[in-house]
Amino acid sequence: MESRVGPGAREAVFAQLSDTGRAEQVAQRLTDGIVLGVLGAGERLPSEPDLARRFGVALITVREGLGILREAGLVETRRGRDGGSFVVADDADHRSLITTRLRGLAQVELSDMAVYFGVILAGIVERAAERASAPDAERLTSWLAAADFGAAASARTNQGGFFLELAVLSQSARLVHEQIRLQAEFGPLLLLGLDGEQARADVAAHDLAIMHAVAAHRQARAREAAGRLVRGLSEHLLAAKARIERGGALDEPISA
């Protein structure tokens, strides 16, 4: 599967972990990258020593994390000169993992995550609107014009990429770092609502409003558009949570 992502999306997946002693965090970070489409089907992951260096963990921790992914059917390990760990294409497994993760979180936790995500994004778009140059705005406009929101998988990948493009335009190292961390932790859940065609159209419209506000240096308007975007995504997420609790399927469209 080809995915159109900028370097920021991959940086989010491979950013250093805050707790360096848990193989589960390695597995979760890579799982998020696979579910978001940043790590495509058939892609070879970085070597174990490279993953250990990027995540800031011990080599044995990476090996244990990859073992968790193998058991979950998300990666396979091949031996030989062209060997390594490769992403397995199985969307059913990916959805099952997300469903399990969603069941384990209370609605209040999901709401709290969405509020915090919204606060960080509001700061990012405000700073981007303040600091983005004309060439920056042109690049963002071109990036968004080429983004594909026609299908759920591509929409999730491109929406994650758009968040990170905005973070870079904020020119704030702290905001970039926090957006990367949040996106790796919460992104796969927050973007669940993009299964629905109308939801994808709504998100694309919000993105366009943010882009125009940033290009025009309209900070308040950028914050308002970002708030509408996150509120919409949060509503879809909570609807998915409620549907799962009632025994429904995750892949039913959340909005028509």
C-alpha positions as CSV (number, residue, x, y, z in Angstrom):
1,M,0.0,0.0,0.0
2,E,1.4,3.4,-1.0
3,S,1.0,6.2,1.5
4,R,1.6,9.9,0.9
5,V,3.2,11.2,4.1
6,G,5.8,13.8,4.8
7,P,8.8,13.1,7.0
8,G,7.0,14.4,10.0
9,A,4.6,11.4,10.1
10,R,7.5,9.0,10.1
11,E,9.2,11.1,12.8
12,A,6.1,10.7,14.9
13,V,6.2,6.9,14.7
14,F,9.9,6.7,15.5
15,A,10.2,9.4,18.1
16,Q,11.9,8.5,21.4
17,L,9.7,6.8,24.0
18,S,9.2,8.5,27.4
19,D,9.4,5.2,29.3
20,T,12.4,3.4,28.1
21,G,11.8,0.0,29.8
22,R,8.6,-1.3,28.2
23,A,8.5,-3.5,25.1
24,E,4.7,-2.8,25.0
25,Q,5.4,0.9,24.2
26,V,7.6,-0.2,21.2
27,A,4.8,-2.5,20.0
28,Q,2.1,0.2,20.5
29,R,4.1,2.9,18.6
30,L,4.7,0.6,15.6
31,T,1.1,-0.6,15.7
32,D,-0.1,3.0,15.5
33,G,2.2,3.6,12.6
34,I,0.8,0.5,10.8
35,V,-2.9,1.4,11.6
36,L,-2.4,5.0,10.5
37,G,-0.8,3.8,7.2
38,V,2.5,5.5,7.8
39,L,4.1,2.1,7.7
40,G,2.7,0.4,4.6
41,A,2.0,-3.2,3.9
42,G,5.1,-5.0,2.8
43,E,7.4,-2.3,4.2
44,R,10.6,-3.4,5.9
45,L,11.0,-1.8,9.3
46,P,14.4,-0.3,10.4
47,S,16.8,-2.8,11.8
48,E,16.6,-3.8,15.5
49,P,19.7,-1.7,16.4
50,D,18.3,1.3,14.5
51,L,14.9,1.0,16.2
52,A,16.7,0.8,19.6
53,R,18.6,3.9,18.8
54,R,15.5,5.8,17.5
55,F,13.3,4.8,20.4
56,G,16.1,5.2,23.0
57,V,15.6,1.7,24.4
58,A,17.7,-1.4,24.8
59,L,18.0,-3.9,21.9
60,I,16.3,-6.6,23.9
61,T,13.3,-4.2,24.4
62,V,13.0,-3.8,20.7
63,R,13.1,-7.6,20.1
64,E,10.4,-8.1,22.7
65,G,8.3,-5.4,21.1
66,L,8.6,-7.0,17.7
67,G,7.7,-10.3,19.2
68,I,4.4,-8.8,20.4
69,L,3.7,-7.6,16.8
70,R,4.5,-11.0,15.4
71,E,2.1,-12.6,17.8
72,A,-0.5,-10.1,16.8
73,G,0.1,-10.9,13.1
74,L,1.2,-7.3,12.2
75,V,4.7,-8.1,11.2
76,E,6.7,-11.1,10.0
77,T,10.4,-11.7,10.3
78,R,12.4,-13.1,7.3
79,R,15.9,-14.5,7.5
80,G,18.7,-14.1,5.0
81,R,20.5,-11.2,3.3
82,D,17.2,-9.5,2.3
83,G,15.6,-10.4,5.6
84,G,14.2,-8.3,8.4
85,S,10.8,-7.4,9.9
86,F,8.1,-6.6,7.4
87,V,4.6,-5.1,7.8
88,V,1.8,-7.6,7.1
89,A,-1.2,-6.5,5.1
90,D,-4.3,-7.5,7.2
91,D,-6.7,-4.7,7.8
92,A,-9.0,-7.1,9.8
93,D,-6.2,-7.5,12.4
94,H,-5.6,-3.8,12.5
95,R,-9.3,-3.1,13.2
96,S,-9.4,-5.8,15.8
97,L,-6.6,-4.1,17.7
98,I,-8.2,-0.7,17.5
99,T,-11.5,-2.2,18.7
100,T,-9.7,-3.8,21.7
101,R,-7.9,-0.6,22.5
102,L,-11.2,1.5,22.3
103,R,-13.0,-0.9,24.6
104,G,-10.3,-0.5,27.2
105,L,-10.7,3.3,27.5
106,A,-13.6,5.0,29.2
107,Q,-15.5,7.8,27.4
108,V,-14.2,10.3,29.9
109,E,-10.6,9.3,29.0
110,L,-11.3,9.7,25.3
111,S,-12.9,13.1,25.8
112,D,-10.0,14.2,27.9
113,M,-7.5,13.1,25.2
114,A,-9.5,14.9,22.5
115,V,-9.6,18.1,24.6
116,Y,-5.8,18.0,25.1
117,F,-5.2,17.3,21.4
118,G,-7.4,20.3,20.6
119,V,-5.5,22.6,22.9
120,I,-2.1,21.6,21.4
121,L,-3.5,21.9,17.8
122,A,-5.0,25.3,18.6
123,G,-1.6,26.5,19.8
124,I,0.0,25.1,16.7
125,V,-2.3,26.8,14.2
126,E,-2.1,30.1,16.0
127,R,1.6,30.1,15.9
128,A,1.6,28.9,12.3
129,A,-0.8,31.8,11.3
130,E,1.6,34.2,13.0
131,R,4.9,32.9,11.6
132,A,4.2,31.2,8.3
133,S,5.9,33.0,5.4
134,A,4.3,33.3,1.9
135,P,6.4,30.3,0.6
136,D,5.3,28.3,3.7
137,A,1.7,29.0,2.9
138,E,2.1,28.1,-0.7
139,R,3.7,24.8,0.3
140,L,0.9,24.0,2.7
141,T,-1.7,24.9,0.0
142,S,0.0,22.6,-2.5
143,W,0.3,19.8,0.0
144,L,-3.3,19.9,1.0
145,A,-4.5,20.2,-2.7
146,A,-2.7,16.9,-3.4
147,A,-4.0,15.1,-0.3
148,D,-6.4,12.2,-1.0
149,F,-9.5,12.0,1.3
150,G,-11.4,9.7,-1.0
151,A,-10.9,6.6,1.1
152,A,-10.7,6.0,4.8
153,A,-7.1,4.7,4.8
154,S,-5.7,7.5,2.7
155,A,-7.8,10.1,4.6
156,R,-6.3,8.9,7.9
157,T,-2.8,9.0,6.5
158,N,-3.2,12.5,5.0
159,Q,-5.0,14.0,8.0
160,G,-2.1,12.8,10.2
161,G,0.3,14.4,7.7
162,F,-1.6,17.6,7.7
163,F,-1.4,17.9,11.5
164,L,2.4,17.5,11.3
165,E,2.8,19.9,8.5
166,L,1.0,22.5,10.6
167,A,3.2,21.7,13.6
168,V,6.3,22.4,11.5
169,L,4.9,25.7,10.3
170,S,4.5,26.8,14.0
171,Q,8.3,26.9,14.2
172,S,8.0,25.8,17.8
173,A,10.2,22.8,18.8
174,R,8.1,22.2,21.9
175,L,4.8,22.2,19.9
176,V,6.3,19.9,17.2
177,H,7.5,17.5,19.8
178,E,4.2,17.4,21.7
179,Q,2.2,17.0,18.4
180,I,4.4,14.1,17.4
181,R,3.9,12.4,20.8
182,L,0.2,13.0,20.8
183,Q,-0.3,11.8,17.3
184,A,1.6,8.6,17.9
185,E,-0.4,7.9,21.1
186,F,-3.9,9.1,20.1
187,G,-3.9,9.5,16.3
188,P,-5.3,6.1,15.4
189,L,-8.3,6.6,17.7
190,L,-9.0,10.2,16.9
191,L,-9.1,9.4,13.2
192,L,-11.5,6.5,13.4
193,G,-14.4,8.6,12.2
194,L,-12.9,8.9,8.7
195,D,-14.6,5.7,7.7
196,G,-17.6,7.8,6.7
197,E,-17.7,9.6,3.4
198,Q,-19.5,12.7,4.9
199,A,-17.0,12.8,7.8
200,R,-14.1,12.8,5.3
201,A,-15.7,15.7,3.4
202,D,-16.3,17.6,6.6
203,V,-12.7,17.1,7.8
204,A,-11.3,18.2,4.4
205,A,-13.4,21.3,4.6
206,H,-12.1,22.1,8.1
207,D,-8.5,21.6,6.8
208,L,-9.2,24.0,4.0
209,A,-10.4,26.6,6.4
210,I,-7.4,26.2,8.6
211,M,-5.1,26.5,5.6
212,H,-6.8,29.7,4.4
213,A,-6.6,31.2,7.9
214,V,-2.9,30.3,8.3
215,A,-2.1,31.8,4.8
216,A,-4.0,35.0,5.7
217,H,-2.3,35.2,9.2
218,R,-5.8,35.1,10.8
219,Q,-4.8,33.5,14.2
220,A,-8.3,33.6,15.8
221,R,-9.9,32.2,12.7
222,A,-7.3,29.4,12.5
223,R,-8.0,28.5,16.2
224,E,-11.7,28.4,15.5
225,A,-11.4,26.1,12.5
226,A,-9.0,23.8,14.5
227,G,-11.6,23.6,17.3
228,R,-14.4,22.7,14.9
229,L,-12.1,20.0,13.3
230,V,-11.2,18.3,16.6
231,R,-14.8,18.6,18.0
232,G,-16.0,16.8,14.9
233,L,-13.4,14.1,15.1
234,S,-14.1,13.6,18.8
235,E,-17.8,13.2,18.2
236,H,-17.1,10.5,15.7
237,L,-14.8,8.8,18.1
238,L,-17.3,8.8,21.0
239,A,-20.0,7.5,18.6
240,A,-17.6,4.6,17.7
241,K,-17.0,3.9,21.3
242,A,-20.8,3.9,22.1
243,R,-21.5,1.6,19.1
244,I,-18.8,-0.9,20.2
245,E,-20.2,-0.9,23.7
246,R,-23.6,-1.9,22.2
247,G,-21.9,-4.7,20.3
248,G,-21.7,-3.0,16.9
249,A,-18.9,-3.2,14.4
250,L,-16.1,-0.7,14.2
251,D,-16.2,-0.5,10.5
252,E,-19.8,0.6,10.2
253,P,-19.8,4.2,8.8
254,I,-20.2,6.6,11.7
255,S,-21.9,9.2,9.6
256,A,-23.7,8.9,6.3
